[in-house]
Amino acid sequence: MSAISAVIPTSRLKQPVKQTHGVDPVTSLVVRDEPAFLRGLRVTNNTDVAGFVQVHNAAAVPSSGAKPLDAWPLPANGMVDAEFDPESPIYGTTGLTIVISSTLSIYTASSNAALVIAYSSI
């Protein structure tokens, strides 16, 4: 899986925000492999299969059954767009990994790939 990273300054936060995204649809994306804050994400599903977007406290794809820090329904041919308050972002003590799951409350690998963009800071 390839990823592109860039440091993007933003007026809403007091520090640079790193944008990480796959160049093609993916089933998972390691946003950071170190402790980090998730400031926002956008996941676009261009398939006819619904699923769930999950954020995990992990520096790699979690094992099946892992519980996410947060999760959202991802509609077929739809999008999840979430921006978190700078005062209360999602924090991963190990890292941050976004996955597409076929279940909401635990990670169940899905073959459904989506375009993922994540915004994080350390």
Helices and strands as residue ranges (DSSP letters): E 3-8, E 17-22, E 28-32, E 36-44, E 51-56, E 70-74, E 79-83, E 90-92, E 96-101, E 115-121
